[in-house]
Amino acid sequence: MQPATRESYSAASERLEAHARRANPETIIGTAGDVLAVADLLRREPRLRRALVDPARSGEDRAALLSTLLGGKVGKPTLDMVSTLVAGRWSAPSDLLNATERLGVEALLASADRAGDLGEVEDELFRFGQVVSADPALSGALSDVVAPASQRAELVRALLSGKAKPVTVRLVEVALAGFGGRSFDGALTRLVELSADRRDRQVAYVTVAAPLTDEEERRLGAKLSELYGREVSVKLVVQPEILGGMSVRVGSDLYDGTVLRRLTDTRNALAKR
């Protein structure tokens, strides 16, 4: 985010956090639904997006325009949050859309946090991403932007009904819509990271040839936490084709100590001789 954009988002985020401290999880979920509905409106109406970031209009004027459109259609907390967003300065209409969608996601995560389910939601999002990645047909069906979003959302609900938290299901639906302009799998990854960040954790994606024991995973998490100075949420991916060793990715840092990588390096070095 640009500095002005970040400032505008922070003001709305503070209102969300104040609301989340007062409300129960069900109320927060309702607010999240309202905010995401506003994001859907902005996605469908590019002229409205442009009007709401027009620097020739005052922030109060833009907020009043949005209030006129949404009055009686969303709850007061939602109206306060999104009015705060549009009253700020934005570099581009797409930035406002992304910020509104992000605020809706943060509201969903806040509801899970309030209910004590945030860690479980984080794990469910990651596991679902792994299931999708392992099934090319399912991955293709969910990533097909030509297919109606409602049809893909129905498939997700059929797959996850009774197996995942309602917040998890709603977040997967957000990913289907291309959260932040990302691909479906990229959106799921970002949602996992936002879930971890709300718990003040860093995500470590660890690829191994065979599953680790609980104790091995605990020791790895403790070592990474010591290294990064922050609690680390370990996400294991089992890929027998790496033959042995492990690969660890934390943010932009990548350590690849797999047998496959060493064999590849050796093969490449021999080919240059």
Phi, psi and omega in degrees: 000143172291156182307315181294321178295317180297321179296317180296317180293320182300321180296317178291323180297322178298322177294321177299313182296322177296319178296317182295329179290333184267327191267163174273167184304320182296319178296319180294321177299319178298319177296318178301318178299320178296315182296318179292330175294322176295319178299319177298320178298315180295325179294322182281337189240083180298328179294323177294317178304315182295320180295327184278353175241007183299113182292346178284346179254146179290158177300321179296322180294317180293319178295322179294321178300313180295320179298323178296320181288325188259350183309125180081356183253341177226164180288163181299318178302318179297314181299320178297316183294309184288331175294323176296320178299307187287341178285345180276185180260137183230139181285330183204154177303324181295330178295321178295317178300311182298322180292320179296316178296318178298321179296321177296320177296315179297327177293319176298316179294324178296323179293319178294322178297315180297327181274354182080020185250005191297319178298321180292320178299317178302312181294321180295320178298316180296313182297321179295320177300321178292321177298316181295317181298329183278352183236096183304323181293316179293317178300317179295320182294319183281336181268355184285100183288347177286327179290143179303138180300325181296325179291318179291324178295323178296321177296317179299315180297323179294323181286324188256352182303124180077358182245350182215159178296147177305324178296320178300314180299317181294322178294322176297323176297322176297320179296323178300327181281359179082054183312121179066022180078016183267165170291169182300311181292325177295322179294318178299317179300316180296323179292323175300316183292322177294323177298315179294319182298324179294335175268012181059046179233154173260147179262131174245119177267115186245121179255126182228161180279333179217151183304144173276155172286164178303320181292319178297319179294321179296315181295320178297315179299320180294320180294317180293322178298319178296320182292319186263355178067028182202148176302139182242132176262111184276128177243111185272135173236123181262120178226095182304335183294346178281350171076325180173177183072199178204158174242136181231125176238124176231110184060235180268359179273133179227124172245119181243099179250030183281153175298321180300317180296319180294320177296319179296317179298318179296317179298317180294322179293321179292325181292337181277348183282000000 
